[in-house]
Structure formats: C-alpha cells, structure tokens
C-alpha cells in the first residue's frame, strides 16, 4: 500500500508499506480508504513539525479524518461486513484506565489516536490506501452520503463535543470567533442545539462566506472592521456563549466585552499560551472551559449526517489526489482559498 508520511517540516512523502490484513486479527476490519481530510493538527506537523511540546521524532503517517469501504473482516466482527461504506473514528481508548471507566475516554491514559506524535513511538495515521481498524471504530454511512462527507464525521464530532461542553444552548445567543472548518461546524451544531442567534468573526472573507452557508445569522470581518463587535458590548454584553475556534489570543480577549455576565467561553482552537485579562473574567463572572477531542459524539455525528440533520458539504473546498499531497497541504494552509481540503485515495 501507499501512505503519506511526514519526516520533518515540509518534508512530506508518499511511501510504500506492506498492505495490512484484518483477517489476521480478532475483531478487526480492513478498509479501502477513499477520502481523507487535512486537519489543523496535520498542518501543524507539516508547517512546524508539531505544536507546543509535541514534536515529530520519527517519520509518521499523517491523517485522522477518513472514510472508506470495508474490504475484509476478521473473526467475531458483526457490526460491519464486506462492502459496507464506513466513517472511521481515529480514537482508540483503552477502556480500562480510570478515565475511561469514568466515561472520559478522550483523556485515556493509553490513548492511541491516529496520526499523533503525542506518544513515542508515534501512532501512525490513516492517510493510506488500506487501513486496519477495530470494529468499534467503524460506523456505517448511508448511500446518500459521499465519501467526502463521511470523512467529515471526525471534525463534526469534535464540534459536537465542544457544544456539549457549553451546556444547554436552547434560546442562547452564540458568538464564534474563527470561521474555519471547526468554527463552521460548531455553527451548524449550535443551531441544532437550539441557539437562536449565531454571530461569527474572522479576519478573511472566504471562510466567512462559508460560515453564512453553515447557518450564521451575521458574519463580521474583524480585519477590515476592527470595532465590529463593539455594538454587542452595550449593557455589559450580548452573548451567552462564545466558542473560540481560532486559537488566537486577540480573538479571545477582544471578544470578552461582548459577553454577558456569567457567559460561558469554550476554547476550541489550539494555539500558544495566552495572557488573560483576569479582572474582566472575575468582574463578569465568566466561565472558561476547554474541549478536547470526543468519544460518543463520533457515532452521533454519523447519525446526524445520515439523517440529513447537518449538511457538511459546504465546508469541503476541494479534493485532490493523494499523490498531490504537498500541493493539497499548501492549499489547505491558504485561508483565502480553502476551508476543508480532502485527499482522494481511490
């Protein structure tokens, strides 16, 4: 088989590997990968060799947003069969550590997550022709979904978990800072969760156009109009919930005046460390929450797409052959042209 391997920043190669076989393992499934989405973390590995303290220390297959068709199944597999089209969860918690037993699988002490350099040896990702996954990672998608849409289950699951972290959104006014793929999917998830108003900000016009298609009531370009959030700051603020999806300090701190007292901030985007205006947070009694990955939300994401409750298609900008991986990664980093860039493997 062939796979997309990162060696160091901007050193991305298509390499040959021995093809796997699920029939050799109990409860495993061989999948012919069809589509793979380039995520922000993939871009961090490609551009910077990692993020924060996480660094590439050995060549690693990238990718964790994939879909495909089942080619073969191992012993005791009952959920899927040959020919089924599936979205593949990249998350493999141990389900035996104290966090897994408390229902916090995203914090598993022995997590194996595709395409991650958080542990050493690194966990190879899913940007490859063929993939062997555990049966529990495979979720059937309906014929109505394209392979590209099915591969959006992972980022949608991230956003569903973020919305869950916010608490009830019924009747709430929501601000989303950062209108990339995650911000756009948060908008769709927040609307489904009952938000009555969604305002989104960004510094580029292209993602804001997509955000409108994903359900935002108003979009604000804070690069061309830096004071565009100012009207929302009257009477101590407007928004009940803020989803910060850019990972930028200026986006977080610049929006605090627009939040009502007691508002909840869910930090979705990953960036560097930030300096917070604690006096504002204390005086307005703001609640700051983190959100990390997902677990049960992956199945929910597939069910919502299967039923047509959330349309992820507007977020997919372009699809390129996997052998043009370097071109695809460069395009994915260009926010003037791209939202979600996907790779076609078959």
N, C-alpha and C positions, 0 to 999 in steps of 0.2 A: 504494500500500500504506500501512498504518499501522504506526507504531513507537512504542515507549516511550522518551522522551528525558529525560535528566536535565540541567537547566540550572544548578542550584545546590542546596544542601541543602534537601530537602523540596519542591523545585520540579520536579515530575515531570509530564510532559505526554504525551498521545497525539497524535502529529502525522502529517501526510500526507507521503509521499515518492513519487517515481516508482518504479513497480514494476521490478525487475531482470529480465534475460532471459539465461539461461545459454547459449542458442544462439548468442549473440554472442561467446562466449569458448571457446577450446580447453580441453578437459579440465574444464569446469565443469558444475555441476548446479544447477537451480532447485528449491528445496524449499518446499513449503507448510508453514510452521511450525504445529505443533499444540499442543505443550506447552513451557513454559519454566520452569525452577526458579530461584527467587530465592536467590542465594548470599550468603555473608557479605561478600564484596567489594562486591556490589551494595548491600547495606545500608550499608556504609561510605560509598559515594558518596551515597546517599540521605540519611543522617543527618548526615554530617560533610563532604561534598564531596570525600572521598578518605581516604587513610590514609598516615601517615608523611609523606614528601616528595611523594607522589603526590597531585595536586590536579586537579580539573576546571578546565580553562582555556577550554573551549568546549562547547557543547551536544553530548551524546554519547548514542547509543543504547546502552542497557544490555543485559546478559544474555549468558550463555555456556553455559548448560545447556539445550540444546534437542533436540527430535526433531520429525520431520515426515514428509511423503510427497513423493517425487520427482515434480515436475510436468513437467520437460523436461530434456534433457541436451544438452551441446554436442558438438563434434567430438571424436573419439577417446575418448569415455567408454565403458568396457567393464565396470566393476565394478558399476554400478547402472543401472537402467532406469526409465522412467516407471511410476509406481505402486508402486515399492518403498518400504517404510517404513524410515526410517534414523534412527540417532543421529548427531549431527553433532559432531565434535571442533572446539572453538573455537581450536585451536592450529595456526598456520601458520608453522613454522620455514622458514628459507631453504634449508636442506640444503646450503649451500655454505661457510659460515663454519667456522672452526677447531673450534668446539664441536660443531656439527652433524656434522662429519666424524669427530669422536671419539665419536659416539654420545651426546652430551649436548645433544640438541635443546631441552630445557627452558631451556637457557642461551644459545640462539641470539642472535647479535649483531644480527639483523634480524628478530626475532620479531614477528609480527602475531597478537595474541591478542584475540579478540572482547571488546568492552566494556571496554577498558583505556585508562586515561589515563596509562600509564607513558611513552608517547612522544607527541610532538606533531608534526603533528596527531594527535589521539586515534584509536584504532581503534574504529569503531562495532561495537556488539554485535548480538545475534541476537534480541532481543525485537521481532519484526516479523512481519507477515503472511507475507511471502515473503523468502527468503534465497538468494543465490547463493554456493555454496561450491565449493571444489576437490573433484574426485572423491576425492582421497586423504583428505578429511575425513569422508567418508560411509561408515557401516558399517550393513549391513542387520540389521534386527531381525526376529525371528520373530513370527508372528501371536499367539503365546501371551503376548507382552508388550504391556501397554498403552502408550499414548503417554507417559503419566506415568512409567512405569517406564523406558522407553527414554531419557527425558531425564535419568535418574539416572546415565547412563554416565559423565558428566564427574566428578561428585563421587566416584563409586566409583573411577575411575581415579586421582584424587588420593590416595585411601586405599591403593590397591594399590601406588602408588609409595612411599608412606610405609612400608608393610610391607616392601617390598623394601629400603629404606634400613636397616631394623633388622637385616638378616641373617636367618639361619635362626631360625624360631620353633618348630621341632619340639621338643615337650616343655618349652617355656618357659612361665613364669608372667608374665602381662602385666597392667600397670596402665594404664588410660586415664583421664586427667583431662580433663573436659569431655565431656558426653554429648549434644552437639548432633548435627546430621546427619553431620558428619565423624567425630566420635567413634563414633557408632553404626555407620557403615560400616567404620571401622577395626576395630571388634569383629568384624564378620562376616568381614572379610578376614583378620584374625589367626587366627580359628578355622579358616578354610580352610587357612591356612598351617601349622597344627599346634600352636597354643597349647593347653596343657592346662588352664590356668586364666586367666580374664579377670575382673578386678575393675574397676569403673567408678565414678567420682565425679562429682558435680555439686552445684550449690547450689539446684537447682529440682527438684521431684518429677516434673513432666511428662516431661522428657527421660529421666529415669531409668526410667520405665515403658517407654518405647520401647527403651531400652538392654537391658532384660530380654528383650524380644521379639527383639532382634538377637543374642542369644547370650551376654550377660554372665552369669557364674556368680553374681556378687554385685554389688549396686549400693549406694553409700554416699552419703548426703546430708551433705556436709561443712558445710552451713549450720546444720542442726539438731543435728548431732553432729560438732563440730569435731575431736574426737580419734578419729574412726572409723578412721583409718589407723594409729593407734598400735600395735595388736596386730601389725601387719605389720613393725614396726621391730625386733622382737626378733632376737637373734643377728645383728646387723648388716644385717638386711633380708631381704625375701622375694622381690621381683620381679626377674626377669631383664631385662625390657624395660619401658620406660614410653613411652607415646605421650601427649604433652601437646597436647591439642586445644582448650584454652580460650583460649590466648593471654594468660593472666593470670599475673603474677609469683608471686602467692601459691600458685597451683596447682602451679607448677614447684618452687619452693623448699620448699613444705610437704610434698612427697612424697619428697624425697631420702632421708630416714631409712628409708623403706620399701623402698628399692632395695638389692639385694645388692652387695657389692664387685664391680667390673667390669661392672656393668649398663650397658645402652645406653639413652639418652634420645633419642627422636626428637621434635623440636619441630615440630608440625604447625600449631598455631594461630598466627595473626598478631595481635600486639598492639603495645604500645610497647616501648621498651628496658627491660631488667630488670637488677637487681643480683643477681649470683650469689654464693652462699657458696663461694668458691673452695677454702677449706680442706676442706670436705666433699667437693667434687668430686675434689680431689687425694688426700685420705686414702683415699677409697673407690675411686679409680681409675675414676671414671665416665666414660663416653664420650657426648659430646653431639653429635648430628647434626641438621642441618637437612634439610628436604624441601620441594621446590618444584615444583609442577605435575606433569607426567607426559609421556610420549610413547607408547611402545609399549603402555603399560598401558591406553590407551583401547580398543584392539581387544580386549585381554584382558577388560576389564570387560564389553564387549558379549557376548563369547563366554560368560562366566560367567553372565550374566543369561539369555541364550538357552538355556543348558543347565540352568538351574534351580539352579546351584551356590550362588548368592547371591540371596536374596529381598530386594529393596529396598523393597517395598511398605509395610512398617510405618513407614518413615521419612517417607512422604508424608502430611502432615497434612490439607491442604485444597487445593482447586483453585478459583480464581476467574477470571472472565472478564477478559481483558487490559484492558478499558476500566475495570475497577475496580483499576487498578494501584496507586494510592495506598493504597487500603484494604488491598490484598494486602501491600504493603511495611510498613505499620503492623502488620499481623498477624504478619508474619514476624519482626518485632523483639520480639514478646511471647513470651518463653520459657515463660510459664505456660500457653500455649495452642498453641504451634506448634513443629513441627520443620521440615520442608521444606514451604514454600508454593510452589505452582506456578500459572502463568498458562495459561489456555486461549485459544488463538488461532484455533481453528476447530473 
